[in-house]
Amino acid sequence: MIIFGTRTTNPTAGQGLFNCPRCGPQKPYTHKKQKRWFTLYFIPVIPLGTAGEYLECDACAGTFDMEALNHDPAAERAEMFDRLRRLSVLAMLFANRYQPENVNALRAALQEITQDFVAEEVVHQDVQFAQQAQAQLEPTFQSQTQDFSADGKSLLIRLILSTLAPTRQVEAQDHQTLHRAGAAMGVPPDVIEQAIAAHVAGQ
């Protein structure tokens, strides 16, 4: 009796270093290509093409798409902080809080979070861009925070509070802006109120 079939192998196609999404930067990886074979008596004899390819981290054994080679934690971090800043600027505009004390409060809060200096001109450029684009509060917050975790949304709410109410006196327009932004992000009203109460209390 002749026994035939197909089989997939995972030969190594290359190796190198990458920023592993699971265990950190500069980890060794193995690039593997899945190849399908026609087998005769369980022996691969005729290649049938490539079934797929992936990266395997040699440190944590995690497997990832080839896009992981482009994973840059520093760039992703910078992009995330840019989003936090621009969303806070948008909230500042909608609450009619575009004053020097609010700009300085935003810069100070960002520096505390990121440990990076934020130039005043950067904030003014964000304001001009938002005004020129006629950015709307709810659609922008909804689209720009879809990948935020609950902690990320909480951080953004605290950042907005620091910007709108640096003296911890939260006015009616601040409440309204925060609740509109929170609703767009899917944050319950009671969570927003808890954040406001904590800010007023200096917590």
C-alpha positions as CSV (number, residue, x, y, z in Angstrom):
1,M,0.0,0.0,0.0
2,I,1.3,3.5,-1.0
3,I,1.0,6.0,1.8
4,F,1.0,9.7,0.8
5,G,-0.2,13.0,2.2
6,T,1.0,16.5,3.1
7,R,3.1,17.9,5.9
8,T,4.1,21.3,7.1
9,T,7.6,22.1,8.3
10,N,9.0,25.2,10.0
11,P,12.5,25.7,8.7
12,T,14.6,28.7,9.9
13,A,14.8,31.5,7.3
14,G,16.9,33.9,9.4
15,Q,17.8,35.3,12.7
16,G,18.4,38.7,14.3
17,L,17.4,41.1,17.1
18,F,14.0,42.9,17.5
19,N,11.9,44.7,20.0
20,C,9.8,41.9,21.3
21,P,6.2,43.1,22.0
22,R,6.0,40.7,24.9
23,C,9.4,40.7,26.8
24,G,11.2,43.9,25.7
25,P,13.8,45.5,23.4
26,Q,16.7,43.9,21.7
27,K,15.8,40.2,22.0
28,P,17.0,37.5,19.6
29,Y,14.4,36.1,17.2
30,T,14.2,33.3,14.7
31,H,12.4,33.9,11.4
32,K,10.5,30.8,10.4
33,K,8.7,29.9,7.2
34,Q,6.0,27.3,7.2
35,K,6.5,25.1,4.1
36,R,4.0,22.5,2.9
37,W,5.3,19.3,1.3
38,F,3.8,16.3,-0.5
39,T,4.9,13.3,1.4
40,L,5.4,9.7,0.3
41,Y,5.7,7.2,3.2
42,F,5.8,10.2,5.5
43,I,8.9,11.6,3.8
44,P,8.6,15.1,2.3
45,V,9.4,14.8,-1.3
46,I,7.8,17.6,-3.3
47,P,7.5,21.2,-2.0
48,L,4.0,22.7,-2.3
49,G,4.8,26.3,-1.4
50,T,5.0,28.5,1.6
51,A,2.1,28.3,4.0
52,G,3.1,31.3,6.1
53,E,5.9,32.9,8.0
54,Y,6.4,34.3,11.5
55,L,8.9,35.4,14.1
56,E,9.7,33.4,17.3
57,C,11.3,35.2,20.2
58,D,14.2,33.1,21.5
59,A,13.8,34.7,24.9
60,C,10.1,34.2,25.7
61,A,9.1,31.8,22.9
62,G,6.3,34.1,21.8
63,T,5.3,34.0,18.1
64,F,4.5,37.2,16.2
65,D,3.6,38.4,12.7
66,M,6.4,39.7,10.6
67,E,5.2,43.3,11.4
68,A,6.8,42.8,14.8
69,L,10.1,43.7,13.2
70,N,8.8,47.2,12.9
71,H,7.8,47.4,16.6
72,D,9.3,50.5,18.0
73,P,8.3,51.1,21.7
74,A,9.9,54.6,21.8
75,A,8.0,55.8,18.7
76,E,4.8,54.3,20.0
77,R,5.2,56.0,23.3
78,A,5.9,59.3,21.7
79,E,2.9,59.0,19.5
80,M,0.7,58.1,22.5
81,F,1.9,61.2,24.4
82,D,1.2,63.4,21.3
83,R,-2.4,62.1,21.3
84,L,-2.8,62.8,25.0
85,R,-1.5,66.4,24.4
86,R,-3.7,67.1,21.4
87,L,-6.8,65.7,23.0
88,S,-6.2,67.8,26.1
89,V,-5.8,70.9,23.9
90,L,-9.1,70.1,22.2
91,A,-10.8,69.9,25.5
92,M,-9.2,73.2,26.5
93,L,-10.7,74.8,23.4
94,F,-14.2,73.4,23.9
95,A,-14.2,74.5,27.6
96,N,-13.0,78.0,26.5
97,R,-9.9,77.6,28.7
98,Y,-7.2,78.7,26.2
99,Q,-5.4,81.0,28.6
100,P,-1.7,81.2,29.6
101,E,-2.4,79.5,32.9
102,N,-4.1,76.6,31.2
103,V,-1.3,76.2,28.6
104,N,1.3,76.2,31.4
105,A,-0.7,73.7,33.4
106,L,-0.9,71.3,30.5
107,R,2.8,71.6,29.9
108,A,3.6,71.0,33.6
109,A,1.2,68.0,33.7
110,L,2.7,66.5,30.5
111,Q,6.3,66.9,31.8
112,E,5.3,65.1,35.1
113,I,3.9,62.2,33.0
114,T,6.5,62.0,30.3
115,Q,9.6,63.5,32.0
116,D,10.0,65.5,28.7
117,F,9.9,69.2,28.3
118,V,7.0,70.4,26.2
119,A,7.6,73.8,24.5
120,E,4.8,76.3,24.7
121,E,4.9,76.7,20.9
122,V,4.0,73.0,20.5
123,V,0.7,73.6,22.4
124,H,0.0,76.7,20.3
125,Q,0.6,74.7,17.1
126,D,-1.9,72.1,18.4
127,V,-4.4,74.8,19.0
128,Q,-4.0,76.3,15.5
129,F,-4.3,72.8,13.9
130,A,-7.5,72.0,15.9
131,Q,-9.0,75.3,14.9
132,Q,-8.1,75.0,11.2
133,A,-9.4,71.4,11.1
134,Q,-12.5,72.5,12.9
135,A,-12.1,69.4,15.1
136,Q,-15.2,68.2,16.9
137,L,-14.9,67.0,20.5
138,E,-16.9,63.7,20.5
139,P,-15.8,62.2,17.1
140,T,-12.2,63.0,17.8
141,F,-12.2,61.5,21.3
142,Q,-14.0,58.5,20.1
143,S,-11.6,57.8,17.2
144,Q,-8.4,58.7,19.0
145,T,-9.0,56.6,22.2
146,Q,-10.3,53.3,20.8
147,D,-7.1,51.6,21.7
148,F,-6.8,53.2,25.1
149,S,-7.1,50.9,28.2
150,A,-9.2,52.0,31.1
151,D,-6.0,53.3,32.8
152,G,-5.2,55.2,29.7
153,K,-8.6,56.9,29.6
154,S,-8.3,57.7,33.3
155,L,-4.9,59.3,32.7
156,L,-6.3,61.4,30.0
157,I,-9.2,62.6,32.2
158,R,-6.7,63.6,34.9
159,L,-4.6,65.4,32.4
160,I,-7.7,67.3,31.1
161,L,-8.7,68.2,34.7
162,S,-5.2,69.5,35.4
163,T,-5.4,71.6,32.2
164,L,-8.9,73.0,32.7
165,A,-8.8,73.6,36.4
166,P,-5.2,74.2,37.6
167,T,-6.5,75.9,40.7
168,R,-8.8,72.9,41.4
169,Q,-11.9,75.0,40.8
170,V,-14.0,73.1,38.3
171,E,-16.5,75.3,36.5
172,A,-19.7,74.3,34.7
173,Q,-18.1,74.3,31.3
174,D,-15.3,72.1,32.6
175,H,-17.9,69.6,33.9
176,Q,-19.7,69.6,30.5
177,T,-16.5,69.2,28.5
178,L,-15.3,66.3,30.7
179,H,-18.7,64.5,30.5
180,R,-18.9,64.9,26.7
181,A,-15.3,63.6,26.3
182,G,-16.0,60.8,28.8
183,A,-19.1,59.7,26.9
184,A,-17.2,59.6,23.7
185,M,-14.7,57.4,25.3
186,G,-17.3,55.1,26.9
187,V,-16.4,56.3,30.4
188,P,-19.5,56.3,32.7
189,P,-20.6,59.6,34.2
190,D,-20.0,58.4,37.8
191,V,-16.3,57.7,36.9
192,I,-16.0,61.3,35.6
193,E,-17.6,62.7,38.8
194,Q,-15.2,60.6,40.9
195,A,-12.2,62.0,39.0
196,I,-13.5,65.6,39.4
197,A,-14.0,65.1,43.1
198,A,-10.5,63.6,43.5
199,H,-9.0,66.6,41.6
200,V,-10.9,69.2,43.7
201,A,-9.7,67.4,46.9
202,G,-6.2,67.4,45.6
203,Q,-5.9,63.6,45.4
